[in-house]
């Protein structure tokens, strides 16, 4: 319902008011509109969960097997279709399982695509994942996962890392930046 507001004018000691109809502020969504918004969000969340799972090269059954039954294929599938709401606890557990941050699983998160600057290398992401249990490669794997998230490229098998990225990893590993390329090469992680 429109609201009526007025403007006062004073002329010859007489006050007159001009009444104008203005639109009323938008109402609070109805219960059905709120449910529709929630369902839409659940579908976007599900699509993001599916993107991350597929980016890890996993089928629904692979998730169940790798999690030793902690995450049932049918439940993950219902999350991904948006048929079932995901609790914050489950979302955190899934993020941990996939080795990503919780924010990586949320839809509508801004991702900043960087432009390559300086000299860099191409890293074999599949080989890096094979070395996943290694403490020495953990910082590089975390960086690779984060860069893939920023680029929304979970399926990428090759990741181009800039010189700045390599310097950051070298600091985390406690080695000199100029040794980083040979360190990667010694572990079979560089693609020429």
URFEN-V584061 format. One record per residue. N is the residue number from 1. RES is the residue in one letter. SS is DSSP state (hx for helix, st for strand, lp for the rest). NEAR is the number of other C-alpha atoms within 10 Angstrom. Layout:
BEGIN
N/RES/SS/NEAR
N/RES/SS/NEAR
END
This chain:
BEGIN
1/X/lp/10
2/X/lp/10
3/X/st/10
4/X/st/12
5/X/st/11
6/X/st/11
7/X/st/9
8/X/st/10
9/X/st/11
10/X/st/9
11/X/st/8
12/X/lp/5
13/X/lp/7
14/X/st/7
15/X/st/9
16/X/st/12
17/X/st/11
18/X/st/10
19/X/st/11
20/X/st/12
21/X/st/11
22/X/st/11
23/X/lp/10
24/X/lp/10
25/X/lp/9
26/X/lp/7
27/X/lp/7
28/X/lp/8
29/X/lp/10
30/X/lp/9
31/X/hx/9
32/X/hx/9
33/X/hx/11
34/X/hx/12
35/X/hx/12
36/X/hx/12
37/X/hx/13
38/X/hx/14
39/X/hx/16
40/X/hx/13
41/X/hx/17
42/X/hx/22
43/X/hx/21
44/X/hx/18
45/X/hx/22
46/X/hx/26
47/X/hx/19
48/X/hx/19
49/X/hx/26
50/X/hx/21
51/X/hx/18
52/X/hx/22
53/X/hx/22
54/X/hx/14
55/X/hx/17
56/X/lp/18
57/X/lp/11
58/X/lp/14
59/X/lp/14
60/X/hx/17
61/X/hx/16
62/X/hx/15
63/X/hx/21
64/X/hx/18
65/X/hx/14
66/X/hx/12
67/X/lp/13
68/X/lp/10
69/X/lp/11
70/X/lp/13
71/X/lp/20
72/X/lp/16
73/X/hx/17
74/X/hx/12
75/X/hx/15
76/X/hx/22
77/X/hx/18
78/X/hx/15
79/X/hx/20
80/X/hx/23
81/X/hx/17
82/X/lp/21
83/X/lp/14
84/X/lp/16
85/X/lp/17
86/X/lp/19
87/X/lp/9
88/X/hx/10
89/X/hx/9
90/X/hx/12
91/X/hx/17
92/X/hx/17
93/X/hx/15
94/X/hx/23
95/X/hx/18
96/X/hx/12
97/X/hx/14
98/X/hx/19
99/X/lp/15
100/X/lp/17
101/X/lp/17
102/X/hx/15
103/X/hx/14
104/X/hx/22
105/X/hx/24
106/X/lp/17
107/X/lp/16
108/X/lp/12
109/X/lp/11
110/X/lp/9
111/X/lp/13
112/X/lp/11
113/X/lp/12
114/X/lp/10
115/X/lp/7
116/X/lp/12
117/X/lp/10
118/X/lp/9
119/X/lp/10
120/X/lp/15
121/X/st/19
122/X/st/15
123/X/st/22
124/X/st/19
125/X/hx/22
126/X/hx/15
127/X/hx/15
128/X/hx/22
129/X/hx/15
130/X/hx/9
131/X/lp/16
132/X/lp/15
133/X/lp/10
134/X/lp/12
135/X/lp/10
136/X/lp/13
137/X/lp/17
138/X/hx/18
139/X/hx/17
140/X/hx/23
141/X/hx/19
142/X/hx/16
143/X/hx/16
144/X/hx/22
145/X/hx/21
146/X/hx/17
147/X/hx/21
148/X/hx/21
149/X/hx/21
150/X/hx/17
151/X/hx/14
152/X/lp/19
153/X/lp/15
154/X/lp/20
155/X/lp/15
156/X/lp/14
157/X/lp/15
158/X/st/18
159/X/st/19
160/X/st/18
161/X/st/19
162/X/lp/17
163/X/hx/18
164/X/hx/15
165/X/hx/16
166/X/hx/22
167/X/hx/17
168/X/hx/15
169/X/hx/22
170/X/hx/20
171/X/hx/13
172/X/hx/13
173/X/hx/17
174/X/lp/10
175/X/lp/13
176/X/lp/11
177/X/hx/17
178/X/hx/11
179/X/hx/12
180/X/hx/18
181/X/hx/16
182/X/hx/12
183/X/hx/15
184/X/hx/19
185/X/hx/13
186/X/hx/10
187/X/lp/12
188/X/lp/13
189/X/lp/21
190/X/st/21
191/X/lp/14
192/X/lp/8
END
